[in-house]
Amino acid sequence: HERLALAKILVYSISNLKFAPEVSIGKPKQNAPVIELWLDEIRQIATDLEYLKSLKDTSAMIHHADSRNLLQVLEPNSIDAVITSPPYPNEKDYTRTTRLESVLLGFLHTKADLRTLKQGLMRSNSRCVYRSDNDDQWVANHPEIQRIANEIEAKRIELNKTSGFERQYARATKLYFGGMAKHLADLRQALRPNAQLAYVVGDQASYLRVMIRTGELIADLAKSLGYEVTDIELFRTRLATATKEQLREEVVLLKWKGN
């Protein structure tokens, strides 16, 4: 608990890290009240733990696994509901924004640890794409996803964007939706009849300002896999930094009726 409290204040209160929206370095803080802030966090943790004692004990099971390989950990016909917010297809590398606390808390020790971590994540950005990845085969025949990927690649060539990461934008897009398709396909075996699902996802234009309607595409993939799309609800809108457009963040609501 002491180290967890230190990790929180190190990221948000006493370091010179900035999030806008990516992690960056700002001016060093002079004489930050380290001990005082750390003790405040310790007290908050203690308060929360004390409060938890008053609540009814409810059992839970956590699987540390890849959501694209659910059949390794989930029992058949065992799930009634799924509520989740997966990553969106953009350039936000979550392993980078959480690197400091990941090292401090002992989750990462070497570059090999980082690579292993990345390989177990949905391919939502070009920085976690690997040569051996093949999730894109799941959307090889999806015309709209292929059109978007082709548009991104054509835009990259037009703008003469030649960095290694930029060359991966189109492939990362196909790998993302392919990974989501594989997730939804495998999940069917674990769902009970009439299971309800909610996926919070958002539109993106991070790849050279090419619009990606994430919610619509995931709904279409789900429908092709036998799910019923009951609704796509607008959750909120957010302003795109580059284009100043309002991007939709939506809840894709699905139902699995069973085989």
Buried (B, 14 or more C-beta within 10 A) or exposed (E): EEEEBBBBBBBEBBBEBEEEEEBEEEEEEEEBEBEEBBEBBBEEBEEEEEEEEEEEEEEEEEEEEBBBEBEEEBEEEEBEEBEEEBBBBBBBBBBBBBBBBBBBEEBBEEEEEBEEBBEBBBBBBBBBBEEEBEBBEBBEEBEBBBEBBEBBBEBBEEEEEEEEBBBBBBBBBBBBBBBBBBBBBBBBBBBEEEBBBBBBBBBBBBBBEBBBBBBBBBBBBBEBBEBEBBEBEEBEBEEBEEEEBEBBBBBBBBBBEEE
